[in-house]
């Protein structure tokens, strides 16, 4: 995988992205010296099992200006005949941002309400004929 280093903020990110995830600077592919080959020092802060889950986690990180890199492990995306996707996505952050990101995601998780499905009337089941 190739990585780019933003010439404005120094963020290192996947070369497939069209803009820097940290500052939003548009990638100029003609800048050959923009490719970064040094150590990334990334840690996986969360693993998403669907695209919507990935989008939520990334939005939370973006809200606090924490840059991240998405890692799709080999065989991480598969499609069924019906078109739905089963996805495994590792969301990685810089080592120095890991604790902040982990605390933020933990705080958000504790703020969400658990749904007591026993207390919700979902109606009668439909006859399947």
C-alpha positions as CSV (number, residue, x, y, z in Angstrom):
1,X,0.0,0.0,0.0
2,X,1.3,3.5,-0.8
3,X,1.0,6.4,1.5
4,X,1.1,10.2,1.0
5,X,2.4,12.8,3.4
6,X,0.4,16.1,3.3
7,X,2.7,18.9,2.5
8,X,0.6,21.3,4.6
9,X,-0.1,19.5,7.8
10,X,2.2,16.5,7.7
11,X,-0.6,13.9,8.0
12,X,0.3,10.5,6.5
13,X,-2.6,8.7,4.8
14,X,-3.5,6.1,2.1
15,X,-2.5,7.3,-1.3
16,X,-5.9,6.2,-2.7
17,X,-7.6,9.1,-0.9
18,X,-8.4,12.3,-2.9
19,X,-7.7,14.7,0.0
20,X,-5.9,14.7,3.3
21,X,-8.2,13.4,6.1
22,X,-6.7,15.8,8.6
23,X,-6.8,19.2,6.8
24,X,-8.7,18.5,3.6
25,X,-5.9,19.5,1.3
26,X,-6.5,18.1,-2.2
27,X,-3.9,15.5,-3.3
28,X,-1.7,16.4,-6.2
29,X,-0.5,13.1,-7.6
30,X,2.2,14.7,-9.8
31,X,4.2,15.5,-6.7
32,X,6.4,12.4,-6.6
33,X,8.2,13.6,-3.5
34,X,4.8,13.5,-1.7
35,X,4.9,9.7,-1.3
36,X,5.9,8.7,2.3
37,X,7.8,5.5,3.0
38,X,8.7,6.0,6.6
39,X,7.1,4.3,9.7
40,X,3.5,5.0,10.3
41,X,3.2,4.2,14.0
42,X,-0.5,3.5,13.7
43,X,-2.8,1.6,16.2
44,X,-6.2,0.2,15.5
45,X,-8.7,2.1,17.6
46,X,-11.8,0.4,16.4
47,X,-13.0,-2.3,14.0
48,X,-16.2,-1.7,12.0
49,X,-18.3,-4.6,10.6
50,X,-20.3,-2.5,8.2
51,X,-20.0,0.6,6.1
52,X,-22.5,2.5,8.2
53,X,-20.7,1.6,11.4
54,X,-17.4,2.7,9.8
55,X,-19.0,6.0,8.7
56,X,-20.2,6.7,12.3
57,X,-16.9,6.0,13.9
58,X,-15.0,8.1,11.3
59,X,-17.5,11.0,11.8
60,X,-16.9,10.9,15.6
61,X,-13.1,11.0,15.0
62,X,-13.4,13.8,12.4
63,X,-15.5,15.8,14.9
64,X,-12.5,16.0,17.2
65,X,-10.0,16.5,14.2
66,X,-8.4,13.1,14.9
67,X,-6.8,11.8,11.6
68,X,-7.4,8.2,10.8
69,X,-6.5,5.6,8.2
70,X,-8.9,2.8,7.0
71,X,-7.4,-0.7,6.6
72,X,-9.4,-3.2,4.7
73,X,-7.8,-6.6,5.5
74,X,-7.4,-9.1,2.7
75,X,-10.8,-10.6,2.0
76,X,-12.4,-8.0,4.2
77,X,-15.3,-7.2,1.9
78,X,-17.6,-9.7,0.4
79,X,-20.9,-9.4,-1.4
80,X,-23.9,-11.6,-1.5
81,X,-26.2,-12.3,-4.4
82,X,-28.6,-9.8,-2.9
83,X,-26.0,-7.1,-3.1
84,X,-25.5,-6.5,0.7
85,X,-21.9,-6.5,1.9
86,X,-20.2,-8.0,4.8
87,X,-17.3,-5.8,5.7
88,X,-14.4,-5.8,8.1
89,X,-12.6,-2.4,8.4
90,X,-9.9,-1.5,10.9
91,X,-9.8,2.2,11.8
92,X,-6.3,3.2,12.7
93,X,-5.0,6.4,14.3
94,X,-1.6,7.8,15.0
95,X,0.0,6.3,18.1
96,X,0.0,9.8,19.8
97,X,-3.8,10.2,19.1
98,X,-4.7,6.6,20.2
99,X,-5.7,7.4,23.9
100,X,-7.7,10.5,22.9
101,X,-9.5,8.5,20.2
102,X,-10.2,5.5,22.4
103,X,-11.5,7.7,25.2
104,X,-13.8,9.6,22.8
105,X,-15.2,6.4,21.3
106,X,-15.7,4.9,24.8
107,X,-17.5,8.0,26.0
108,X,-19.8,8.0,23.0
109,X,-20.6,4.3,23.5
110,X,-21.5,4.9,27.1
111,X,-23.8,7.8,26.1
112,X,-25.9,5.7,23.7
113,X,-29.0,4.1,25.1
114,X,-29.6,0.4,25.0
115,X,-32.9,-0.5,23.5
116,X,-35.1,-2.8,25.6
117,X,-36.8,-4.7,22.8
118,X,-39.1,-6.4,25.4
119,X,-40.7,-3.1,26.0
120,X,-41.3,-2.2,22.4
121,X,-44.5,-3.3,20.6
122,X,-43.4,-4.4,17.1
123,X,-46.8,-5.7,16.2
124,X,-48.0,-9.2,15.2
125,X,-45.8,-11.3,12.8
126,X,-46.9,-11.5,9.2
127,X,-48.1,-14.7,7.8
128,X,-45.6,-16.1,5.3
129,X,-47.4,-17.8,2.5
